[in-house]
């Protein structure tokens, strides 16, 4: 019986599963949006939100410059970096978490990610989903540069 055995195995041993999810959390923090299968997205959401919460527990230390922190505050900051670094493989992604992502999510009491279902994969009909951080904004392809009204004044010259 599987009583109180949380988590899915994904036909992988524990080290492979851990490595896979560490890579996926790192990719999510780097790109703020990843496409994967729906069960992996649901499992990844738990780990990603826990990692983001580790950074958010610092509170005001997130925005305080390094030279203005007391030694105790700096120790707390470094400890949080190391704890989040257990799940995040890249220093760039870790830096982005603490400087960009966490300050944007500061007032939010949870639910830092969202799962968008996108249909099935063509090869094996696996249900696919997009996992993204809620503050993620798609780069806008504004039509104003291509076909919108120009503000050069050449049209009103007649």
HULINHU-V440607 format. One record per pair of residues at least 24 apart in sequence whose ideal C-beta (glycine too) atoms are under 7 Angstrom apart, sorted by the first residue. I is the first residue (numbers start at 1). J is the second residue. D is the distance in Angstrom with one decimal. If there is no record, write none. Layout:
i->I j->J d->D
i->I j->J d->D
//
This chain:
i->7 j->43 d->6.5
i->8 j->39 d->5.9
i->8 j->43 d->5.5
i->10 j->40 d->7.0
i->21 j->47 d->5.5
i->22 j->87 d->5.8
i->22 j->89 d->5.5
i->23 j->89 d->6.4
i->25 j->51 d->5.9
i->25 j->87 d->5.3
i->25 j->88 d->6.1
i->26 j->88 d->5.3
i->26 j->89 d->4.5
i->26 j->90 d->5.1
i->26 j->93 d->4.8
i->28 j->131 d->6.3
i->29 j->88 d->6.2
i->29 j->93 d->4.2
i->29 j->96 d->5.9
i->29 j->97 d->5.2
i->29 j->101 d->6.6
i->30 j->90 d->6.6
i->30 j->92 d->6.8
i->30 j->93 d->4.7
i->30 j->96 d->6.8
i->32 j->132 d->6.2
i->32 j->133 d->4.7
i->32 j->136 d->4.3
i->33 j->130 d->6.2
i->33 j->132 d->4.0
i->33 j->136 d->5.3
i->34 j->131 d->5.6
i->35 j->128 d->6.3
i->35 j->130 d->5.2
i->36 j->129 d->6.6
i->36 j->131 d->6.6
i->37 j->126 d->5.0
i->37 j->127 d->6.5
i->37 j->128 d->6.1
i->38 j->117 d->6.5
i->38 j->127 d->4.2
i->38 j->128 d->6.6
i->38 j->129 d->4.3
i->41 j->115 d->5.1
i->41 j->129 d->4.2
i->41 j->131 d->4.3
i->42 j->115 d->6.8
i->44 j->131 d->6.0
i->45 j->113 d->5.2
i->45 j->115 d->6.5
i->45 j->131 d->6.3
i->47 j->87 d->6.3
i->48 j->113 d->5.5
i->49 j->110 d->6.9
i->49 j->112 d->5.4
i->49 j->113 d->6.1
i->51 j->84 d->5.4
i->51 j->87 d->4.8
i->51 j->88 d->6.5
i->52 j->97 d->7.0
i->52 j->101 d->6.8
i->52 j->102 d->6.6
i->52 j->105 d->6.5
i->52 j->112 d->4.8
i->54 j->80 d->5.8
i->54 j->83 d->5.2
i->54 j->84 d->4.7
i->55 j->80 d->6.3
i->55 j->84 d->5.7
i->55 j->97 d->5.3
i->55 j->98 d->5.4
i->55 j->102 d->4.0
i->56 j->102 d->5.4
i->56 j->105 d->6.4
i->56 j->106 d->6.6
i->62 j->98 d->6.6
i->62 j->102 d->5.4
i->62 j->103 d->5.2
i->62 j->106 d->7.0
i->63 j->103 d->5.9
i->101 j->133 d->6.3
i->104 j->135 d->4.6
i->105 j->135 d->6.5
//
